[in-house]
Amino acid sequence: MTLTLVATADLHLGMTFSSYAEVGAVLAEARFDALDRIIDAANDASADIIVVAGDLFDRPRLAAEIVHRAVSSFRRFEGALVAILPGNHDYTGGPDAPPWDAFMRAAVESRLDVLMLDEQRPYDLREHRLPCVLLPGPCTSKHRESNAIGWIAELADTWSPSSEGAETGRAGDAIVVGVAHGSIEGISPDMERRYYPMRPADFERSPADFWIVGHTHLHRESSIGGNRRLFIPGAPEPDGFDFDDAGDACLVTVDEGRRIESRTIPIGRFRFYDRSAEVHCLEEIEEAARIAPNRDPQTTLMRVALSGGISSEEYRLYTAWRRRQAVEFLYFQVDDRLLHEEISRERIDALYPVDSFPHRLLSELLEEDDVEAVETAYRYLDAARRGGGENKE
C-alpha cells in the first residue's frame, strides 16, 4: 500500500488584479500557468492523485473560458484522479449552482476523472484503485463562524480506519486524508472568526492520517501527533503585497509502512516585495529596493515606502532612479510622501531673500540644530510659497 499525492489550494483562477493596471492581465494569466506547473510536477512524480483544498476559482460566477481552461489543464494529469474541495470563494451551492455546474459538465464532456468533495461524508477511493479515503469539509458560503469538519470528529467515535466494509464508509487499511478549507487558530489571521475557523485540536481528534488545509496562503507543515501531519500547501502563485512566500505546492508520499513524507514543490513565478525604510542617502534608497541577483525584475512587483531626508543633489539623483525602477520592474510603486530634501543653508538662500522672515526663521532653527522644527517650518512655508504663486528658485 503506497500513495503519492500532490496537494494544492488557493489558485483563485479568474482573479482580475484590477488594481495593478496594465500588469493585471499578466498576473491573472500566471495563475493558469501555475496550475500547469502543478500538473507537470505531479506527472513527473508519478502522483496518484491531485487534491485541491479549496478556492480553485476566485468566485462562483466566472466566464465559461476560465472553467474550460481549468478542465483542459487537469486533463493533462496522468494519475488516477483529481479531487477538488469547494472553498469559501468557490463554495458549493449544490450540483446545479456555479461554478461547479459548468465545471462538471465540461469535465464529463472531456472525460476528466474528477471527484467533487462537496458532501460531508467519507469518499472511499478504492473504486479508483487508490488505497485512500478522503474526509472533506466543503464550504457552502463565503463566510461562516463555524468550521465544516465537526462531522469528522463525531465520526471518529464510531468509525475506525482498521475496520473493513467500504459500504459503511470504513476504510480498511486505507490511508485516511482530511481535506478542509478555512482559518487555523495560531496560523491564519481571522480575528472575527468568519472563515470556517479551526483549531489544532480539531485535527488531533480526527481519524485522519494527515490533513490538507487550504485558505492560509502561506506554505506551512506541522505535526499533529506521532506520524500524523498537517499540510498547508499555500497559494502556488503569489497574489498580493501581503503574500510573503514564493508560491508552492506539496508532494506527500505514504510508503508501505505508512510512513508519511513530504516535499515542497516550487511553483510560483512572480514575487511581491513590500518594503519600508528610513533613508539618508541614495545608497540607502537603492538598498531598500534591492532584490537577489538571481531574481528577474520583470517577474517582480515592488512597493517601497520611504521616509527621511536626503541632500538636494541626491534628491535629484533619486528622481532619476525612481524613473529607472518603473522600467526595470514589472510593477514599481513608491510612496515618498515622507521623503524630503534636507534643509541646508544653500537651500534656504536659494528659496528666500536674505532679509525675509522665512529666511531668518529657517536660519535660526538651523543654527539651533532643531531638525524637526526646521522641517516642519519648511513644509508650511513651502506650502504657503507655492499656494501664493511665488517662485523665487
C-alpha positions as CSV (number, residue, x, y, z in Angstrom):
1,M,0.0,0.0,0.0
2,T,1.6,3.2,-1.2
3,L,0.2,6.6,-2.1
4,T,1.7,9.6,-3.9
5,L,-0.4,12.8,-3.7
6,V,0.1,16.4,-4.8
7,A,-1.7,18.9,-2.6
8,T,-2.5,22.4,-3.6
9,A,-5.1,25.1,-2.8
10,D,-6.0,28.8,-3.4
11,L,-5.2,29.1,-7.1
12,H,-8.0,31.6,-7.4
13,L,-8.4,31.2,-11.2
14,G,-10.3,34.2,-12.6
15,M,-8.8,36.7,-10.2
16,T,-8.7,40.1,-12.1
17,F,-5.9,42.1,-10.4
18,S,-7.7,45.3,-11.5
19,S,-5.7,47.5,-9.1
20,Y,-2.5,46.6,-10.9
21,A,-3.4,48.4,-14.0
22,E,-1.6,47.2,-17.1
23,V,0.1,44.2,-15.5
24,G,-3.2,42.8,-14.1
25,A,-3.7,40.6,-17.2
26,V,-0.2,39.2,-16.7
27,L,-0.9,38.3,-13.1
28,A,-4.2,36.7,-14.0
29,E,-2.6,34.5,-16.6
30,A,0.1,33.5,-14.2
31,R,-2.5,31.6,-12.1
32,F,-3.2,29.3,-15.1
33,D,0.5,28.8,-15.7
34,A,0.8,27.8,-12.0
35,L,-1.9,25.2,-12.5
36,D,0.0,23.8,-15.5
37,R,3.3,23.6,-13.5
38,I,1.5,21.8,-10.7
39,I,0.2,19.2,-13.1
40,D,3.7,18.9,-14.7
41,A,5.2,18.3,-11.3
42,A,2.5,15.7,-10.4
43,N,3.2,13.9,-13.6
44,D,7.0,14.0,-13.0
45,A,6.4,12.5,-9.6
46,S,4.0,9.8,-10.9
47,A,1.4,11.1,-8.5
48,D,-1.7,9.0,-8.0
49,I,-4.0,12.0,-7.1
50,I,-4.1,15.7,-7.1
51,V,-6.1,17.2,-4.2
52,V,-7.2,20.9,-4.4
53,A,-8.1,22.1,-0.9
54,G,-10.5,24.9,-1.9
55,D,-10.5,28.1,-3.9
56,L,-9.6,26.7,-7.3
57,F,-11.7,29.6,-8.6
58,D,-11.8,33.1,-7.3
59,R,-15.6,33.4,-7.2
60,P,-18.7,31.4,-8.1
61,R,-19.6,33.2,-11.3
62,L,-16.9,33.1,-14.0
63,A,-16.6,33.4,-17.7
64,A,-17.0,30.0,-19.3
65,E,-13.5,30.2,-20.8
66,I,-12.0,30.1,-17.3
67,V,-13.8,27.0,-16.3
68,H,-13.0,25.2,-19.6
69,R,-9.3,26.2,-19.3
70,A,-9.1,24.6,-15.8
71,V,-10.7,21.4,-17.1
72,S,-8.3,21.4,-20.1
73,S,-5.3,21.7,-17.8
74,F,-6.4,18.9,-15.4
75,R,-6.9,16.7,-18.5
76,R,-3.1,16.5,-18.8
77,F,-2.8,14.8,-15.4
78,E,-1.6,11.2,-15.9
79,G,-2.6,9.9,-12.5
80,A,-5.8,8.3,-11.3
81,L,-7.9,11.1,-10.1
82,V,-8.3,14.8,-9.4
83,A,-10.2,15.6,-6.2
84,I,-11.5,19.2,-5.6
85,L,-12.9,20.7,-2.4
86,P,-15.1,23.8,-2.7
87,G,-13.5,26.6,-0.7
88,N,-15.0,29.8,0.6
89,H,-14.5,31.7,-2.7
90,D,-15.9,28.9,-4.9
91,Y,-18.3,27.4,-2.3
92,T,-20.8,24.8,-3.3
93,G,-24.4,25.7,-3.7
94,G,-25.5,22.3,-4.9
95,P,-24.9,20.4,-8.2
96,D,-26.8,23.0,-10.3
97,A,-25.0,26.1,-8.9
98,P,-22.0,27.9,-10.3
99,P,-19.1,27.4,-10.8
100,W,-19.3,23.6,-10.3
101,D,-22.3,23.0,-12.6
102,A,-20.3,24.3,-15.6
103,F,-17.1,22.7,-14.4
104,M,-18.7,19.2,-14.1
105,R,-20.4,19.5,-17.4
106,A,-17.1,20.4,-19.0
107,A,-15.3,17.6,-17.1
108,V,-17.9,15.0,-18.4
109,E,-17.6,16.3,-22.0
110,S,-13.8,16.0,-21.8
111,R,-13.8,12.7,-19.9
112,L,-11.9,14.1,-17.0
113,D,-12.0,11.8,-14.0
114,V,-12.7,14.4,-11.2
115,L,-14.2,13.9,-7.8
116,M,-16.1,16.8,-6.2
117,L,-15.7,16.7,-2.4
118,D,-18.9,18.6,-1.9
119,E,-20.6,16.4,0.8
120,Q,-19.8,15.8,4.4
121,R,-19.1,12.1,4.1
122,P,-16.2,9.7,3.6
123,Y,-15.1,9.3,0.0
124,D,-13.7,5.8,-0.5
125,L,-11.2,5.9,-3.4
126,R,-10.6,2.2,-3.6
127,E,-13.1,2.1,-6.5
128,H,-10.4,4.3,-8.3
129,R,-7.8,1.7,-7.3
130,L,-6.4,4.1,-4.7
131,P,-5.8,2.9,-1.1
132,C,-7.3,6.1,0.3
133,V,-10.4,7.6,2.0
134,L,-10.9,11.3,1.9
135,L,-12.8,13.1,4.7
136,P,-13.8,16.6,3.4
137,G,-15.1,19.7,4.9
138,P,-16.6,21.6,2.0
139,C,-17.5,25.3,2.2
140,T,-21.1,26.3,1.5
141,S,-20.8,30.1,1.8
142,K,-18.1,32.7,1.7
143,H,-18.2,33.3,5.5
144,R,-19.1,31.0,8.3
145,E,-18.3,31.3,12.0
146,S,-18.0,27.5,12.5
147,N,-15.9,25.1,10.6
148,A,-17.0,22.3,8.2
149,I,-15.1,19.4,9.8
150,G,-17.1,18.9,13.0
151,W,-18.7,15.9,11.5
152,I,-15.3,14.2,11.2
153,A,-14.6,14.5,14.9
154,E,-18.0,12.9,15.6
155,L,-17.2,10.2,13.0
156,A,-14.1,9.3,15.0
157,D,-16.2,7.9,17.9
158,T,-17.8,5.2,15.7
159,W,-15.6,4.9,12.6
160,S,-12.2,3.0,12.6
161,P,-9.8,3.0,9.7
162,S,-8.8,-0.5,10.7
163,S,-12.3,-1.9,10.2
164,E,-13.5,-3.5,6.9
165,G,-16.5,-2.6,4.9
166,A,-16.4,0.0,2.2
167,E,-20.2,0.1,2.1
168,T,-20.3,1.5,5.6
169,G,-17.7,4.1,4.8
170,R,-15.0,2.3,6.7
171,A,-11.5,2.4,5.3
172,G,-10.0,-1.0,6.0
173,D,-6.2,-0.5,5.8
174,A,-6.6,2.6,3.5
175,I,-4.8,5.9,4.2
176,V,-7.3,8.4,5.7
177,V,-6.8,12.0,4.5
178,G,-8.7,15.0,5.9
179,V,-9.3,17.9,3.4
180,A,-10.5,21.3,4.6
181,H,-10.6,25.0,3.9
182,G,-10.6,27.8,6.5
183,S,-8.5,29.6,9.1
184,I,-6.5,27.8,11.7
185,E,-6.0,29.3,15.2
186,G,-2.4,30.4,15.7
187,I,-1.6,30.2,12.0
188,S,-4.2,32.2,9.9
189,P,-5.3,35.7,10.7
190,D,-9.1,35.6,11.4
191,M,-9.8,37.9,14.3
192,E,-13.5,37.9,13.8
193,R,-13.6,34.1,13.2
194,R,-15.6,34.4,9.9
195,Y,-13.6,32.0,7.8
196,Y,-14.6,28.5,8.9
197,P,-12.2,28.7,12.0
198,M,-10.4,25.5,13.0
199,R,-8.1,24.7,15.9
200,P,-5.2,22.2,16.1
201,A,-7.3,20.1,18.4
202,D,-9.9,19.6,15.7
203,F,-7.3,17.8,13.6
204,E,-6.0,15.8,16.6
205,R,-9.4,14.4,17.3
206,S,-10.0,13.2,13.8
207,P,-9.1,9.7,12.4
208,A,-7.1,11.2,9.5
209,D,-3.5,10.1,9.0
210,F,-2.8,13.6,7.6
211,W,-4.7,16.8,6.7
212,I,-4.5,19.1,3.7
213,V,-5.9,22.5,4.5
214,G,-6.4,25.5,2.2
215,H,-7.2,29.2,2.8
216,T,-3.9,30.1,4.5
217,H,-2.0,31.3,1.5
218,L,1.4,30.8,3.2
219,H,3.0,27.3,3.0
220,R,3.2,25.5,6.4
221,E,3.7,22.0,7.6
222,S,3.4,20.7,11.2
223,S,2.9,17.5,13.3
224,I,-0.4,16.7,14.8
225,G,0.9,13.8,16.9
226,G,3.0,10.8,16.1
227,N,3.4,10.4,12.4
228,R,0.2,12.3,11.7
229,R,0.8,15.5,9.7
230,L,-0.9,18.8,8.8
231,F,0.0,20.2,5.4
232,I,-0.9,23.7,4.3
233,P,0.2,23.9,0.7
234,G,-0.3,27.6,0.4
235,A,-1.1,29.5,-2.7
236,P,1.0,28.3,-5.6
237,E,1.3,31.8,-7.2
238,P,1.7,35.0,-5.1
239,D,-1.3,37.3,-5.4
240,G,-0.5,40.5,-3.5
241,F,1.8,42.5,-1.4
242,D,0.6,40.8,1.8
243,F,2.0,37.5,0.4
244,D,5.4,36.7,1.8
245,D,6.0,33.3,0.2
246,A,7.4,32.3,-3.2
247,G,4.4,30.0,-4.0
248,D,4.5,26.3,-3.6
249,A,2.6,23.0,-3.8
250,C,3.2,19.9,-1.7
251,L,4.1,16.4,-2.6
252,V,3.1,13.8,0.0
253,T,4.1,10.2,-0.1
254,V,3.0,7.3,2.1
255,D,5.0,4.1,1.9
256,E,4.1,0.5,2.7
257,G,5.0,1.1,6.4
258,R,2.5,4.1,6.5
259,R,5.4,6.5,6.9
260,I,4.4,9.9,5.7
261,E,7.0,12.1,3.9
262,S,6.6,15.4,2.1
263,R,8.5,17.6,-0.3
264,T,7.9,21.2,-1.2
265,I,7.3,21.8,-5.0
266,P,8.3,25.3,-6.0
267,I,5.6,26.7,-8.3
268,G,5.4,30.5,-8.2
269,R,7.0,32.6,-10.8
270,F,6.1,36.1,-9.7
271,R,7.1,37.7,-6.4
272,F,5.7,40.7,-4.4
273,Y,8.0,42.7,-2.2
274,D,6.7,45.3,0.3
275,R,9.5,47.4,1.8
276,S,9.8,50.4,4.0
277,A,12.9,52.3,5.1
278,E,14.1,55.5,6.7
279,V,16.9,56.7,4.4
280,H,19.5,59.5,4.4
281,C,21.2,58.9,1.1
282,L,20.6,57.4,-2.4
283,E,22.6,54.3,-1.5
284,E,20.1,53.5,1.3
285,I,17.2,54.1,-1.1
286,E,18.8,51.7,-3.6
287,E,19.3,49.1,-0.8
288,A,15.6,49.3,0.2
289,A,14.5,48.2,-3.3
290,R,17.3,45.6,-3.9
291,I,16.4,42.1,-4.8
292,A,18.5,38.9,-5.1
293,P,20.9,38.8,-8.1
294,N,19.1,35.7,-9.5
295,R,15.7,37.4,-9.2
296,D,14.2,38.6,-12.5
297,P,13.0,42.2,-12.1
298,Q,10.4,41.5,-14.8
299,T,8.7,39.0,-12.6
300,T,9.0,41.2,-9.6
301,L,6.4,43.6,-8.1
302,M,8.0,46.1,-5.8
303,R,6.3,48.6,-3.3
304,V,8.6,50.9,-1.3
305,A,7.7,53.4,1.4
306,L,10.5,55.9,2.0
307,S,10.9,58.4,4.8
308,G,13.8,60.6,5.9
309,G,15.8,63.4,4.4
310,I,18.5,63.5,1.7
311,S,20.5,66.3,0.2
312,S,19.2,68.4,-2.7
313,E,21.8,66.8,-5.1
314,E,20.8,63.3,-4.0
315,Y,17.1,64.1,-4.3
316,R,17.7,64.9,-8.0
317,L,19.5,61.6,-8.4
318,Y,16.7,59.9,-6.6
319,T,14.1,61.3,-9.0
320,A,16.1,59.7,-11.9
321,W,16.5,56.5,-10.0
322,R,12.7,56.2,-9.5
323,R,12.1,56.6,-13.2
324,R,14.6,53.8,-13.9
325,Q,12.9,51.4,-11.4
326,A,9.5,51.9,-13.1
327,V,11.0,50.5,-16.3
328,E,13.2,47.8,-14.7
329,F,10.5,46.1,-12.6
330,L,7.3,44.6,-13.8
331,Y,5.5,46.8,-11.4
332,F,7.0,49.5,-9.2
333,Q,5.2,51.8,-6.7
334,V,6.9,54.2,-4.3
335,D,5.4,56.2,-1.5
336,D,7.8,59.1,-0.9
337,R,5.4,61.5,0.9
338,L,7.7,61.3,3.9
339,L,10.9,61.7,2.0
340,H,12.2,65.2,1.7
341,E,15.3,67.2,0.8
342,E,17.4,68.1,3.8
343,I,17.2,71.8,4.6
344,S,20.6,73.3,4.1
345,R,21.9,76.9,4.2
346,E,22.3,76.8,0.4
347,R,18.7,75.6,0.0
348,I,17.4,78.4,2.2
349,D,19.4,81.0,0.3
350,A,18.1,79.7,-3.0
351,L,14.5,80.0,-1.9
352,Y,14.2,83.2,0.1
353,P,15.7,86.7,0.2
354,V,18.3,87.0,3.0
355,D,16.3,89.6,5.0
356,S,12.9,87.9,4.6
357,F,11.0,86.3,7.5
358,P,11.2,82.8,6.1
359,H,15.0,83.1,5.6
360,R,15.5,84.4,9.2
361,L,13.2,81.7,10.8
362,L,14.7,78.8,9.0
363,S,18.3,80.0,9.5
364,E,17.7,80.4,13.3
365,L,16.2,76.9,13.6
366,L,19.1,75.5,11.5
367,E,21.6,77.1,13.8
368,E,19.8,75.6,16.8
369,D,20.2,72.2,15.1
370,D,16.5,71.5,15.6
371,V,16.0,69.3,12.6
372,E,12.3,68.5,13.3
373,A,11.4,72.2,13.7
374,V,13.3,73.1,10.5
375,E,11.5,70.5,8.5
376,T,8.1,71.5,9.9
377,A,8.6,75.2,9.3
378,Y,10.0,74.5,5.8
379,R,6.9,72.4,4.9
380,Y,4.5,75.2,6.0
381,L,6.5,77.9,4.4
382,D,6.9,76.0,1.2
383,A,3.2,75.3,1.0
384,A,2.4,79.0,1.5
385,R,5.0,79.9,-1.1
386,R,3.6,77.6,-3.7
387,G,0.0,78.4,-2.8
388,G,0.7,82.1,-3.3
389,G,2.2,81.5,-6.7
390,E,5.5,82.8,-5.6
391,N,8.6,81.2,-7.1
392,K,12.0,82.5,-6.2
393,E,14.0,79.5,-7.3
